[in-house]
Amino acid sequence: MSFPRRSARTLRFSLGLPRNFVVAADGGRLAFLRAPSGTDRRTMLWVADLAGGFSERVIADPRTLTADDETLSDPERARRERAREGAAGIVSFATDRAATRAAFALSGRLYVAELTGAPNVRELSVAGPVFDPRLDPTGRQIAYVADGLLRVVDVFTGTDRAVPGQDVAPRVTWGLAEFIAAEEMGRSRGYWWSPDSSALVATRVDTSAVSRWHIADPAHPGRTPHEIAYPAAGTTNAEVALYVLPLHGGTPVAAHWDTEAFEYLCAVHWSRFGPPLLSVQSRDQLRVQTLTMDPITGATGVLHTDTDPVWVELVDGVPAWSPDGELVRVGDADGRRRLFVGDRMASGELQVRAVVGTTIGRGSRTEVLFTASADDPTEVRVYRTEATRPVELSPGTGVHSATASGSTIVLTSAVPTRPGRRSTVLRDGVALGVIADHAEDPGLRPEPRMLLAGPGEVRTALLLPTGHLPGTALPVLMDPYGGPHAQRVLATASAYLESQWWADQGFAVVIADGRGTPGRGSAWERAVHLDLAAPVLADQVDALHAAAAACPDLDLSRVGIRGWSFGGYLAALAVLRRPDVFHAGIAGAPVTDWALYDTHYTERYLGTPAGQPDAYARTSLLTDAEKLERPLLLVHGLADDNVVAAHTLQLSAALLAAGRPHQVLPLSGVTHMTPQEVVAENLLLFQLDFLRNALGVASG
């Protein structure tokens, strides 16, 4: 079987990897998700028992609970798209505080599973379709969303009822994350249990004033177009309010903050270690406030304010209370992203990526667990705070993350020497075992050459065909993402599997993370402010020249570039503005006019179209259409609700009006992801054929 087919079938060799770990407070077990094999998309719920040994067992198998074909509600379909979730079966679950019980949804039906004792999975008869079920801390009630309203069911009696205090109105939902929160802010949920299980704090989202866009499927003209509330740059966002909803009498309490000054609700945290915490951000993203909320009155108080003349970056995992009752936050200081616990700066000189949990350090002191990079942004390591300096927990080079409770930690590591991830369970620093990995071996062992390009020392990876003999000229394929919030150049083998396949087709593949990409501090990220085009394109050119200097076999008269999403924008930008360097481009799902992209992302970098018209003009591809003189392939999923197909269609229309030949490949029924096996495989092969023809490369 070909690599493209195997990669598509295995979701890029991610199926079968354990994920979504939850560690019990007593350290006796951990729950997680894993597919039964590297080719089965139906993910199961598992438990690893840690008391008295180390063993794994299946808790819930979707193949025995529902029919083979899943039925997804619109909110669930949207959630998976926002999370880039391509698997099926049990793709999310929630437990009680002690992790003795789990709740999950399958095809809109609600299930509860016991995580201790004999396997016991029950379906609860409730209103549906069920979305985002979550157990209360005691494990006795499950909250969920159905038809835009929050409901609660008693696990033991089966009593199911709507949460009191919610109003019903057109285009109003309760307990759901709005598009912008889920797509751009990392907030995928819209409600949270109180620590004593007596109430919920929930979002009320009103999208009445948000522009309506319609996603049609031209291949099926009889189907009704899908309507979405999409706030394009400069237009009205959803109105988001937050309420405490008592479950047993009492009046709903609205959280009071200045929503005109701070339009975005970025994060909510409510634990037994303190009152609710809110993170709110101004529309211009120059200010973020951390608020504490009184759940009785709804009054809020400012605990901390972050300001920045360009923008304040949001960081996963904060704000939060530590188990010691200290505020955990992340903020910029001296050009680095720093972790603060109470009044203490606790991350040293590291560049903090995310806060991932807490653990018990020496002297039974609670320490914060976080991920960070040191001097090399291609590596992400796990650290624990201590009184004087952070202590690294990860085992050397790679990209690592962790989940913890008490003294038990699940350390997940992706390294350069082998594909996949290894998940090791530690207690008090001692390894208890490794969670089994069911993923398929891709059969490739990429060995990228890591380079520093240009005056900015752009992190660059160069991959050559397996067994390449020096002296043989190679056409070049630039394979970037190249934009904010994502890295391609990482110290892991899995990051380069597809790129190595491209190299083995006879290309020298160059991947570069230029200005705007994460991991190198605020100045590097903010270098794209008001210009998402010139800096990122210049860095790709620098990377190409650095790769050619390191390997004279690169044939700079035959250079192609391909990318998806921001990478697609960059690929089209490259052939339009630097045809002297780039000789063919493949632009997948490209943003072509930033005024058509969403508020929170676009306005962070470019401001609003009305306030910064020049920034939008200099970053638009539409005005460059007449410059095209190189082969360009535009690819777009017609069901994409993130970068809508209008981007590609408008660029194609501009190119046609300018008399510039190009190709367009529309993908019927495909969203911003391409999880469909046949589509993903043949899309790779189609791109290969295009580049070979465009660059004059003989097929191997």
C-alpha positions in Angstrom: 0.0 0.0 0.0 1.4 3.4 -0.9 2.4 6.0 1.7 -0.3 8.4 0.7 -3.0 5.8 1.2 -1.5 4.6 4.5 -1.1 8.2 5.7 -4.7 8.9 4.9 -6.0 5.7 6.4 -4.2 6.2 9.7 -5.0 10.0 9.9 -1.3 10.6 9.4 -0.3 7.8 11.7 -2.2 9.3 14.7 -4.8 6.5 15.1 -3.9 4.2 17.9 -2.0 6.7 19.9 -3.2 7.2 23.5 -4.5 10.6 24.3 -6.9 12.8 26.4 -5.4 11.6 29.7 -7.2 12.1 33.0 -5.4 11.1 36.2 -7.4 10.2 39.3 -6.8 12.4 42.3 -5.6 9.4 44.4 -3.2 8.3 41.6 -4.9 4.9 41.4 -5.8 5.0 37.7 -5.9 7.1 34.7 -8.5 7.2 31.9 -7.7 7.9 28.3 -8.8 7.4 24.7 -7.2 5.2 22.1 -8.3 3.5 18.9 -7.9 -0.3 18.9 -5.5 -0.2 15.9 -3.7 2.2 13.7 -6.4 2.0 11.0 -9.6 2.0 13.0 -11.0 5.4 13.5 -13.5 4.3 16.3 -11.8 5.5 19.5 -12.4 3.6 22.7 -12.4 4.7 26.4 -9.7 2.9 28.4 -8.4 2.8 32.0 -4.9 2.1 33.2 -5.0 0.7 36.7 -1.9 1.9 38.6 -2.5 0.6 42.1 -0.7 -2.6 42.8 0.8 -2.9 39.3 0.2 -1.5 35.9 -2.6 -2.9 33.6 -4.9 -1.5 30.9 -8.5 -2.4 30.2 -11.3 -1.3 27.8 -14.1 0.6 29.5 -16.3 1.5 26.6 -16.1 0.2 23.0 -18.3 2.2 20.5 -18.5 -0.8 18.3 -20.7 -2.5 20.9 -22.7 0.5 21.8 -23.9 2.0 18.5 -24.3 1.2 14.9 -21.2 1.6 12.7 -22.4 4.9 11.1 -22.2 7.9 13.5 -24.9 10.5 13.5 -23.4 13.9 14.4 -25.4 16.9 15.5 -24.5 20.3 14.1 -22.8 21.5 17.3 -20.8 18.2 17.5 -19.8 18.5 13.9 -18.7 22.1 14.4 -16.8 21.1 17.6 -14.8 18.4 15.8 -14.0 20.8 12.9 -12.8 23.5 15.4 -10.7 20.8 17.2 -9.5 19.3 13.9 -10.8 16.0 15.1 -10.8 13.4 12.4 -11.4 10.2 14.5 -14.8 8.7 15.3 -16.3 6.8 18.2 -15.6 8.3 21.7 -13.5 11.4 20.9 -14.1 13.2 24.2 -15.2 12.3 27.7 -15.4 13.9 31.1 -15.0 12.5 34.6 -15.9 13.4 38.1 -13.2 14.9 40.4 -12.1 11.5 41.6 -12.1 9.9 38.1 -14.4 7.1 39.2 -17.0 7.7 36.5 -17.0 9.0 33.0 -19.6 10.5 30.7 -19.5 10.7 26.9 -21.8 11.0 23.9 -22.1 8.7 20.9 -24.3 9.7 18.0 -26.1 12.2 20.2 -26.9 9.7 22.9 -25.6 9.9 26.5 -23.5 7.2 28.2 -22.1 6.9 31.7 -19.3 4.4 32.5 -17.8 3.2 35.8 -14.0 3.5 35.8 -13.5 1.2 38.9 -14.6 -2.3 39.4 -16.2 -4.5 36.7 -17.0 -2.8 33.3 -20.3 -1.1 33.5 -21.5 1.3 30.7 -25.1 2.5 30.7 -27.1 4.6 28.3 -29.2 7.3 30.0 -32.5 8.1 28.4 -32.4 11.9 28.0 -33.4 14.7 25.6 -31.1 14.9 22.7 -29.1 15.1 20.7 -26.6 15.3 23.5 -23.6 17.6 23.2 -20.6 18.1 25.6 -21.8 16.0 28.6 -19.8 16.7 31.8 -20.1 15.0 35.2 -20.3 17.2 38.3 -17.4 16.9 40.8 -19.3 14.3 42.9 -20.1 12.1 39.9 -23.9 12.2 40.6 -25.1 14.5 37.9 -24.3 15.0 34.2 -24.9 18.3 32.5 -25.1 18.5 28.8 -26.4 20.7 26.0 -29.4 19.8 23.8 -31.0 22.1 21.3 -29.0 25.1 22.6 -30.1 24.7 26.3 -28.3 23.2 29.3 -29.9 20.2 30.9 -28.9 18.0 33.9 -29.6 14.3 34.5 -29.3 12.4 37.7 -27.0 9.4 37.2 -28.8 7.2 39.6 -32.5 8.1 39.1 -32.4 9.1 35.5 -34.3 12.3 36.2 -33.6 14.7 33.3 -34.5 18.4 33.4 -33.6 21.7 31.8 -31.5 23.9 34.0 -33.7 26.7 35.3 -33.2 30.3 34.4 -32.4 30.0 30.7 -34.4 32.0 28.2 -35.4 30.7 24.8 -34.9 33.1 21.9 -34.0 32.9 18.3 -30.2 32.7 17.7 -29.5 32.4 21.4 -27.7 29.4 22.9 -26.6 28.4 26.4 -23.5 26.4 27.3 -21.9 26.5 23.9 -18.7 28.2 22.8 -19.2 30.7 20.0 -17.3 30.3 16.7 -14.5 32.8 17.6 -13.9 31.3 21.0 -13.6 27.7 19.7 -11.6 28.6 16.5 -9.3 31.3 17.7 -9.2 31.6 21.5 -8.8 28.0 22.6 -12.1 28.0 24.5 -14.0 25.0 23.3 -16.6 24.9 26.0 -19.4 27.1 27.3 -20.2 25.9 30.8 -18.5 24.8 34.0 -19.6 23.1 37.2 -19.4 24.8 40.6 -17.0 23.0 43.0 -19.9 21.9 45.2 -22.0 20.7 42.3 -24.9 23.0 43.1 -24.7 25.3 40.2 -23.3 25.8 36.7 -21.6 28.9 35.3 -22.6 29.1 31.6 -22.3 31.3 28.6 -25.3 32.9 26.9 -24.4 33.5 23.3 -26.6 35.7 21.1 -25.5 35.7 17.4 -28.5 37.8 16.2 -26.2 40.6 15.0 -23.6 38.4 13.5 -23.4 38.1 9.7 -24.9 35.0 8.2 -22.9 33.1 5.7 -24.2 30.1 3.7 -22.1 27.1 2.8 -23.7 25.3 -0.1 -22.7 22.0 -1.7 -22.8 22.6 -5.5 -22.4 18.8 -6.1 -25.8 18.3 -4.4 -28.0 21.3 -5.4 -31.0 19.8 -3.7 -29.5 20.2 -0.3 -30.2 23.3 1.8 -27.1 25.4 2.3 -25.6 25.3 5.8 -26.0 28.6 7.6 -23.3 29.8 9.9 -22.8 32.9 12.0 -19.4 34.2 10.8 -18.0 37.4 12.1 -15.6 38.6 9.4 -13.0 41.2 10.2 -14.5 44.5 11.2 -18.0 43.2 11.6 -20.1 42.5 14.7 -19.2 39.6 17.1 -21.5 37.4 19.0 -22.8 38.9 22.3 -21.5 36.7 25.1 -22.7 36.9 28.6 -21.9 34.7 31.6 -24.4 33.5 34.2 -24.4 31.4 37.4 -27.3 29.0 37.1 -28.4 27.5 40.5 -29.8 24.0 40.1 -32.0 23.9 43.2 -33.8 27.2 43.4 -32.5 30.8 43.3 -32.2 33.4 40.6 -29.7 33.3 37.7 -26.8 35.7 38.4 -25.1 37.6 35.6 -21.4 38.3 35.8 -20.9 42.0 35.6 -17.9 43.4 33.7 -17.5 46.1 31.1 -18.4 44.1 28.0 -18.1 47.2 25.8 -14.4 47.7 26.8 -13.7 43.9 27.1 -15.8 42.2 24.3 -14.1 38.8 24.4 -14.6 36.2 27.1 -11.4 34.2 26.7 -11.4 31.7 29.6 -13.3 30.7 32.7 -11.9 28.7 35.6 -13.9 27.6 38.7 -12.3 25.2 41.2 -12.5 24.5 44.9 -9.4 26.6 45.4 -11.0 30.0 44.8 -13.9 31.9 43.3 -14.6 31.8 39.6 -11.9 33.4 37.4 -12.6 35.1 34.1 -10.2 36.2 31.4 -11.6 39.0 29.2 -10.0 40.8 26.3 -10.6 44.1 24.5 -11.7 44.1 20.9 -8.4 45.6 19.8 -6.6 42.9 21.9 -4.3 45.4 23.6 -5.7 44.6 27.1 -6.6 41.4 28.9 -8.0 41.5 32.4 -8.1 38.6 34.9 -11.3 39.0 37.0 -12.5 37.3 40.1 -16.3 36.8 40.2 -18.7 36.6 43.2 -21.0 33.7 42.3 -23.7 35.1 44.6 -23.9 38.7 43.3 -22.1 38.4 39.9 -19.8 41.3 40.9 -16.3 41.1 39.5 -13.0 42.5 40.6 -9.8 43.0 38.7 -6.9 40.8 39.9 -4.5 41.6 37.1 -4.4 43.6 33.8 -2.0 42.8 30.9 -1.4 45.5 28.3 0.6 45.6 25.2 1.0 48.3 22.4 0.6 45.6 19.7 -1.5 42.8 21.2 -1.7 40.6 24.3 -1.3 36.9 23.5 -3.6 34.3 25.1 -2.0 31.3 26.7 -3.6 27.9 27.3 -4.3 26.8 30.9 -4.5 30.3 32.5 -5.8 32.0 34.5 -6.2 29.4 37.2 -6.0 29.0 41.0 -3.2 26.7 42.3 -4.2 24.2 45.0 -2.5 26.6 47.4 -4.9 29.4 46.4 -2.4 31.5 44.4 -3.2 33.0 41.0 -1.5 31.3 38.1 -1.0 33.5 35.1 1.3 34.0 32.1 2.4 37.4 30.9 5.1 39.0 28.8 8.2 40.4 30.5 11.5 41.4 28.9 10.5 39.8 25.5 9.6 36.4 27.0 6.4 34.8 28.0 6.7 34.3 31.8 4.8 32.2 34.3 3.7 33.8 37.5 2.4 32.0 40.6 1.1 34.6 43.0 3.7 37.3 43.1 6.5 35.0 42.1 7.9 34.8 38.5 8.4 31.0 38.4 9.6 30.2 34.8 13.1 31.6 34.8 14.4 32.5 31.3 12.1 30.0 29.6 9.6 30.9 26.9 6.3 29.5 28.4 4.0 27.7 26.0 1.1 26.5 28.2 0.2 25.6 31.8 -0.8 21.9 31.9 -1.6 21.2 35.5 -0.2 20.8 39.0 1.8 18.2 40.9 3.3 17.6 44.3 6.9 18.7 44.6 9.4 18.3 47.4 8.1 19.0 50.8 4.5 18.3 49.7 4.4 21.7 48.1 2.0 22.0 45.2 3.9 23.0 42.1 2.7 24.2 38.7 3.4 22.0 35.6 4.1 23.9 32.4 5.6 23.5 28.9 8.2 25.8 27.6 11.1 26.3 25.2 14.6 27.4 26.2 16.9 28.8 23.5 15.7 26.3 20.8 12.0 26.9 19.7 12.0 23.5 17.9 11.8 21.9 21.3 9.0 22.0 23.9 9.8 20.6 27.3 7.9 20.0 30.5 8.9 21.8 33.7 7.8 22.0 37.3 8.0 25.2 39.3 10.0 25.2 42.5 10.9 28.0 44.9 14.2 29.0 43.2 14.1 27.7 39.7 12.0 25.5 37.3 12.9 21.9 37.2 12.7 20.0 33.9 10.8 16.7 33.9 11.0 15.7 30.2 13.6 13.3 29.0 15.7 15.4 26.7 15.3 16.5 23.1 11.8 16.5 21.6 8.3 18.0 22.0 6.8 17.0 25.3 3.6 17.5 27.2 2.1 16.2 30.5 -1.0 15.6 32.5 -0.8 15.3 36.3 -2.6 14.9 39.6 -0.9 14.7 42.9 2.4 12.9 42.4 1.3 11.0 39.3 2.3 12.4 35.9 1.7 11.2 32.4 4.6 12.4 30.3 4.0 12.3 26.6 7.0 12.6 24.3 7.6 13.0 20.6 11.3 12.7 19.7 13.5 13.0 16.6 14.6 9.4 16.6 11.3 7.6 16.1 7.8 8.5 14.8 4.8 8.7 17.1 4.6 9.6 20.8 5.5 7.7 23.9 3.4 8.2 27.0 5.1 7.2 30.3 3.4 7.2 33.7 5.5 8.5 36.6 4.9 8.6 40.3 7.3 10.6 42.4 9.7 10.6 39.5 9.7 6.8 39.1 8.3 5.2 35.9 5.3 2.9 36.5 4.9 1.9 32.9 4.2 3.0 29.3 0.8 3.3 27.8 0.6 1.0 24.9 0.8 2.5 21.4 -1.4 0.9 18.7 -0.3 3.3 15.9 1.1 1.9 12.7 4.8 2.4 11.9 5.0 4.7 8.9 8.1 3.0 7.6 9.9 6.3 7.1 12.7 7.6 9.3 13.2 11.3 8.4 16.6 12.8 9.1 16.1 16.5 8.6 19.2 18.8 8.5 18.4 21.7 10.9 19.6 25.1 9.7 19.5 28.7 10.8 18.6 31.0 7.9 19.2 34.7 7.4 19.8 37.5 9.9 16.8 36.3 11.9 18.1 32.8 12.2 14.9 31.3 10.8 14.6 27.8 12.0 14.7 25.7 8.8 14.6 21.9 8.1 16.1 20.4 4.9 15.1 16.9 3.8 16.7 15.0 1.0 15.7 11.8 -0.8 16.6 8.7 1.1 20.0 7.5 -0.1 20.6 10.7 -2.0 24.1 10.8 -3.6 25.8 14.2 -3.6 26.2 15.7 -7.1 22.7 14.9 -8.3 20.6 18.1 -8.9 17.3 18.2 -7.0 14.3 20.4 -7.7 13.2 22.1 -4.5 9.8 22.0 -2.7 9.2 24.6 -0.1 6.6 23.1 2.3 5.7 25.8 4.9 2.9 26.8 7.2 4.8 29.9 8.0 2.2 31.8 10.0 1.1 32.6 13.5 0.1 29.9 16.0 1.7 26.9 14.3 5.2 25.4 13.8 6.4 23.0 11.2 10.1 22.9 12.3 10.0 20.7 15.4 12.4 18.2 17.0 10.2 15.2 16.3 10.3 12.6 13.5 6.5 12.7 13.0 6.6 16.3 11.9 8.4 15.3 8.7 6.8 12.1 7.6 4.9 13.6 4.7 7.7 15.9 3.8 10.1 12.9 3.7 7.7 11.2 1.3 7.9 14.3 -0.9 11.7 14.2 -0.7 11.6 10.5 -1.8 9.7 11.5 -4.9 12.9 13.4 -6.0 12.7 16.7 -4.3 14.8 18.6 -1.8 12.2 19.7 0.7 12.7 22.9 2.7 10.5 23.8 5.7 10.9 27.2 7.5 9.3 28.8 10.5 9.7 32.5 9.9 8.6 35.6 11.7 5.2 35.4 13.4 5.5 31.7 14.3 5.4 30.8 18.0 8.1 29.9 20.5 10.6 32.7 20.0 9.2 35.5 22.1 6.9 38.5 21.6 9.2 40.5 19.3 9.4 37.6 16.8 5.6 37.0 16.9 4.8 40.7 16.6 7.1 41.2 13.6 4.1 40.5 11.3 2.0 43.3 12.9 0.1 45.1 10.1 1.9 43.0 7.4 1.3 39.3 7.1 2.9 39.2 3.7 6.4 40.8 3.3 8.1 39.5 6.4 6.9 35.9 6.1 7.7 35.7 2.4 11.2 37.2 2.9 11.9 34.6 5.5 11.0 31.8 3.1 13.4 33.2 0.6 16.2 33.4 3.2 15.5 29.8 4.2 15.7 28.6 0.6 19.1 30.4 0.1 20.4 29.0 3.4 19.4 25.5 2.3 21.1 25.9 -1.1 24.3 27.1 0.6 24.2 24.1 2.9 23.5 21.7 0.0 24.7 22.7 -3.5 22.6 20.0 -5.1 19.5 22.2 -4.8 18.4 23.4 -8.2 17.2 26.9 -7.7 15.9 27.1 -11.2 13.1 24.6 -10.2 11.5 25.7 -7.0 7.9 24.9 -6.0 6.0 25.8 -2.9 2.9 24.2 -1.4 0.9 24.9 1.7 -2.5 24.7 3.4 -4.5 27.5 5.2 -1.9 30.1 6.0 0.6 28.0 4.2 -1.7 28.1 1.2 -1.8 31.9 1.4 2.0 31.9 1.6 2.3 29.6 -1.4 0.1 31.8 -3.6 1.8 35.0 -2.3 5.2 33.5 -3.2 4.4 32.8 -6.9 2.6 36.1 -7.3 5.3 38.4 -5.7 8.5 36.5 -6.2 8.3 34.6 -9.5 12.0 35.1 -9.8 12.4 32.6 -6.9 9.3 30.4 -7.0 8.4 28.7 -10.2 5.2 26.9 -9.2 2.7 27.0 -6.3 0.0 24.9 -4.7 -2.3 27.0 -2.5 -4.6 24.8 -0.4 -7.6 26.6 1.4 -5.8 30.0 1.2 -6.9 33.2 2.7 -6.8 35.5 -0.3 -8.5 38.6 1.2 -8.1 39.1 4.9 -11.3 41.1 5.1 -13.1 37.8 4.6 -11.4 36.1 7.6 -12.6 36.2 11.2 -12.4 39.0 13.7 -10.2 37.7 16.5 -7.5 36.3 14.3 -7.3 39.0 11.6 -7.8 42.0 13.8 -4.9 40.9 16.0 -2.5 41.2 13.2 -4.0 43.8 10.8 -6.5 45.8 12.9 -9.9 46.4 11.2 -10.5 47.0 7.5 -11.8 50.5 8.3 -9.0 51.4 10.7 -6.1 49.9 8.7 -7.1 49.8 5.0 -3.5 49.9 3.9 -2.7 46.8 5.9 -5.5 44.9 4.2 -4.5 46.2 0.8 -0.8 45.1 1.1 -1.7 41.7 2.3 -4.5 40.9 -0.2 -3.7 38.5 -3.0 -6.5 39.8 -5.2 -4.7 43.0 -6.1 -1.7 40.9 -7.2 -3.7 38.7 -9.7 -2.3 40.4 -12.8 1.3 39.5 -11.7 0.9 35.8 -12.0 3.3 34.3 -14.5 4.0 30.9 -12.9 1.8 27.8 -12.7 -0.6 28.0 -9.7 -3.0 25.3 -8.4 -5.8 26.5 -6.1 -7.4 23.7 -3.9 -10.4 24.3 -1.7 -12.9 22.3 0.2 -16.4 23.6 -0.7 -17.7 22.8 2.8 -15.0 24.8 4.6 -16.5 27.1 7.2 -13.2 28.4 8.5 -11.5 29.7 5.3 -14.6 29.7 3.1 -14.3 28.7 -0.6 -15.1 32.3 -1.5 -11.4 33.1 -1.0 -10.3 30.8 -3.8 -13.2 31.6 -6.0 -12.6 35.4 -5.8 -8.9 34.9 -6.5 -9.7 32.7 -9.4 -12.1 35.3 -10.8 -9.4 38.0 -10.4 -6.9 35.8 -12.2 -9.3 35.1 -15.0 -10.2 38.8 -15.4 -6.4 39.5 -15.6 -6.0 36.8 -18.3 -3.8 34.7 -16.1 -4.1 30.9 -16.6 -4.3 28.8 -13.4 -5.9 25.6 -12.1 -8.7 25.2 -9.5 -9.4 21.9 -7.7 -12.7 22.1 -5.8 -13.2 19.4 -3.2 -16.9 18.6 -2.8 -18.0 17.9 0.8 -14.5 18.7 2.2 -14.1 21.1 5.1 -10.8 22.8 6.3 -9.6 19.3 7.1 -9.3 16.5 4.5 -9.9 13.3 6.7 -11.6 11.4 3.9 -9.2 8.6 3.0 -9.6 8.6 -0.8 -9.6 12.5 -0.9 -6.5 12.7 1.2 -4.6 10.1 -0.8 -5.4 11.3 -4.2 -4.9 15.0 -3.3 -1.3 14.2 -2.5 -0.9 12.3 -5.8 -2.6 15.1 -7.7 -0.2 17.7 -6.2 2.8 15.5 -7.1 1.7 15.3 -10.7 1.1 19.0 -10.9 4.6 19.9 -9.5 6.3 17.4 -11.7 4.7 18.9 -14.8 5.2 22.5 -13.7 8.9 22.1 -12.8 9.8 19.6 -15.5 10.5 16.8 -13.1 10.5 13.2 -14.5 8.3 10.7 -12.6 10.2 8.2 -10.5 
